[in-house]
Amino acid sequence: MFEDIKVIKERDPAAKNYLEILFLYPGLHAVIFYRISHLLYRIKIPALGCFIMFLVRMLTGIEIHPAAKIGKRFFIDHGMGIVIGETTIIGDDVTLYQGVTLGGTGKENGKRHPTIGNNVIVGAGAKILGSFEIGDNVNIGANAVILCDVPSNATVVGIPGRIVRMNGEKVKASILNLDHVDLPDPVMKRMKDFEKEVHILIKEFKECRGNCRIEKREDI
């Protein structure tokens, strides 16, 4: 539990002290009760574990199935609307922002939720749906929808998610990049290029129309 508290102090600039984190961070409360519930699930008392997490969902807006497997130094920032499914596996040093769903498609049996590697950032509103593997050191942009495997050291944005950056160098946890918003967006870039092309066409059209008027006057 101490590691979960310490990592919040390291990653959240709004965290003033450990006492504030312990009493006022619903993401931490959800993680603490998840770890208790997961233990109950492992010792064959699943109903009690599910009931605890049901109460946690009512109090925090965070839904974590007690059967999910979550590694060390797990940080939920804000947390409202987060859903973590039953067969989800999460590695160490993972950060989730509000509105993230680690869910299934509702069609599979067995392993039907994603596997998240180490040192992964999942931006606000992102959805990872299905039994896919997300590699280590991956950044997933806000509102991205992931429907396939993602290799390590990748940056993914968009709907559906597209890899827009690959970084061959391993990102250490101590220098973890928490920027999940300021990521390259190929769709926005294409829209801006299209806007420039439209402005050029409008300019050429106006010039052409002006030349046509001059030619008509000369004919008169």
C-alpha positions in Angstrom: 0.0 0.0 0.0 2.9 2.4 0.8 4.1 2.1 -2.8 0.7 3.1 -4.1 0.7 6.2 -1.9 4.3 7.1 -2.7 3.8 6.9 -6.5 0.9 9.4 -6.2 3.2 11.9 -4.5 5.7 11.4 -7.3 3.3 11.7 -10.2 0.7 14.2 -9.1 1.9 17.8 -8.7 -1.4 18.6 -6.9 -0.6 16.2 -4.1 0.7 18.3 -1.1 1.4 15.6 1.4 0.9 11.9 2.3 -1.9 12.6 4.7 -3.9 14.4 2.0 -3.3 11.5 -0.4 -4.4 8.9 2.2 -7.7 10.6 3.0 -8.7 12.5 -0.1 -7.7 10.4 -3.1 -10.6 8.1 -4.3 -8.3 6.4 -6.8 -6.0 5.3 -3.9 -9.1 4.1 -1.9 -10.2 2.0 -4.9 -6.8 0.5 -5.3 -6.5 -0.4 -1.5 -9.9 -2.0 -1.4 -9.2 -3.8 -4.7 -6.1 -5.4 -3.2 -8.1 -6.6 -0.2 -10.8 -7.9 -2.6 -8.3 -9.6 -4.8 -6.9 -11.5 -1.9 -10.4 -12.6 -0.9 -11.0 -13.7 -4.5 -7.8 -15.8 -4.4 -8.7 -17.5 -1.1 -12.1 -18.5 -2.6 -14.3 -15.9 -1.0 -15.3 -14.1 -4.2 -18.7 -13.0 -3.1 -17.3 -10.8 -0.3 -14.7 -9.4 -2.7 -17.3 -8.5 -5.3 -19.5 -6.9 -2.6 -16.6 -4.7 -1.4 -15.8 -3.5 -4.9 -19.6 -2.9 -5.4 -19.4 -0.5 -2.5 -16.2 1.1 -3.9 -17.9 1.7 -7.2 -20.8 3.5 -5.4 -18.5 5.7 -3.4 -15.8 6.5 -6.0 -17.2 5.9 -9.4 -14.4 3.4 -10.1 -15.2 -0.2 -11.0 -12.5 -2.8 -10.6 -13.3 -6.5 -10.8 -11.6 -8.3 -7.8 -10.3 -11.0 -10.2 -8.3 -8.5 -12.2 -4.5 -8.7 -11.7 -2.8 -5.4 -11.0 0.9 -4.8 -10.5 2.9 -2.5 -8.2 2.7 1.3 -8.1 -0.6 1.5 -9.8 -1.9 5.1 -10.1 -5.5 6.1 -10.8 -5.6 9.9 -11.4 -9.1 11.3 -10.6 -10.7 8.0 -11.6 -14.4 8.8 -12.1 -15.8 6.4 -14.7 -12.9 3.9 -14.8 -13.8 0.3 -15.6 -11.3 -2.6 -15.2 -12.7 -6.0 -16.3 -12.4 -9.4 -14.8 -9.6 -10.9 -16.8 -7.6 -7.7 -17.1 -3.8 -7.9 -16.3 -1.9 -4.7 -15.5 1.8 -4.5 -15.1 3.9 -2.2 -12.8 4.0 1.6 -12.9 0.8 2.0 -14.9 -1.2 5.2 -14.8 -4.9 5.5 -15.8 -6.8 8.8 -16.1 -10.5 9.3 -15.7 -13.0 7.6 -18.0 -10.7 4.8 -19.0 -12.2 1.4 -19.9 -10.3 -1.8 -19.9 -13.1 -4.0 -21.2 -14.2 -6.8 -23.4 -16.4 -6.9 -26.5 -19.0 -9.2 -24.8 -18.4 -12.0 -27.3 -15.5 -14.0 -25.9 -15.1 -16.5 -23.2 -12.0 -17.0 -21.0 -9.4 -14.2 -21.4 -11.5 -11.4 -22.8 -9.9 -8.2 -21.4 -6.6 -6.5 -22.2 -3.2 -7.2 -20.8 -1.3 -4.0 -20.1 2.5 -3.9 -19.8 4.8 -1.9 -17.5 5.2 1.9 -17.6 2.0 2.5 -19.5 0.0 5.8 -19.6 -3.6 5.5 -20.6 -5.1 9.0 -21.3 -8.5 10.2 -20.2 -11.5 8.6 -21.9 -9.4 5.9 -23.7 -11.0 2.5 -24.4 -9.1 -0.7 -24.7 -11.6 -3.4 -25.7 -10.8 -7.0 -26.1 -8.0 -9.5 -25.2 -5.2 -7.5 -26.6 -1.7 -6.9 -25.4 -0.3 -3.5 -24.8 3.5 -3.5 -24.6 5.8 -1.8 -22.1 6.4 2.0 -22.2 3.3 2.8 -24.3 1.5 6.1 -24.3 -2.2 6.0 -25.2 -3.7 9.4 -26.0 -7.0 10.7 -24.6 -10.2 9.2 -26.1 -8.2 6.7 -28.2 -10.0 3.4 -28.9 -7.6 0.4 -29.0 -8.9 -2.7 -30.8 -5.6 -4.5 -31.5 -2.2 -5.3 -30.0 0.2 -2.4 -29.4 4.0 -3.0 -29.4 6.3 -1.7 -26.7 7.6 1.9 -26.9 4.7 3.1 -29.0 2.5 6.2 -28.9 -1.1 5.6 -30.0 -3.9 8.1 -30.7 -7.2 8.3 -32.5 -10.3 6.2 -33.3 -9.5 3.5 -34.0 -6.1 3.8 -32.4 -3.1 4.3 -34.7 0.6 4.2 -33.8 2.1 7.6 -34.6 5.4 7.3 -32.8 7.8 4.5 -32.0 10.7 5.0 -29.5 13.3 2.4 -29.5 14.8 3.6 -26.2 13.3 2.2 -23.1 11.5 4.7 -20.9 12.5 4.3 -17.2 9.8 4.6 -14.6 11.8 7.4 -12.9 11.4 9.6 -16.1 8.0 8.3 -17.0 6.3 10.7 -19.5 2.9 11.6 -18.0 1.8 13.7 -21.0 -1.3 12.0 -22.4 -2.8 15.0 -24.2 0.0 16.7 -26.2 0.5 13.9 -28.6 0.7 14.0 -32.4 -2.7 13.6 -34.1 -2.6 12.5 -37.8 -6.3 13.3 -38.3 -5.9 16.9 -37.2 -2.8 17.3 -39.3 -4.6 16.1 -42.4 -7.5 18.5 -41.6 -5.1 21.4 -41.4 -3.5 20.4 -44.7 -6.9 20.2 -46.3 -7.8 23.6 -44.9 -4.7 25.1 -46.5 -5.5 23.5 -49.8 -9.1 25.0 -49.7 -7.7 28.5 -49.0 -5.3 28.1 -52.0 -8.2 27.0 -54.3 -10.4 29.9 -53.1 -7.5 32.4 -53.8 -6.9 30.9 -57.3 -10.7 31.1 -58.0 -10.9 34.7 -57.0 -7.9 35.6 -59.2 -9.4 33.7 -62.1 -12.7 35.4 -61.7 -11.0 38.8 -61.6 -9.0 38.0 -64.8 -12.2 36.9 -66.6 -13.9 40.3 -65.8 -10.9 42.2 -67.2 -11.0 40.2 -70.5 -14.8 40.9 -70.9 -14.2 44.6 -70.5 -11.4 44.6 -73.1 -13.8 42.8 -75.6 -16.4 45.6 -75.2 
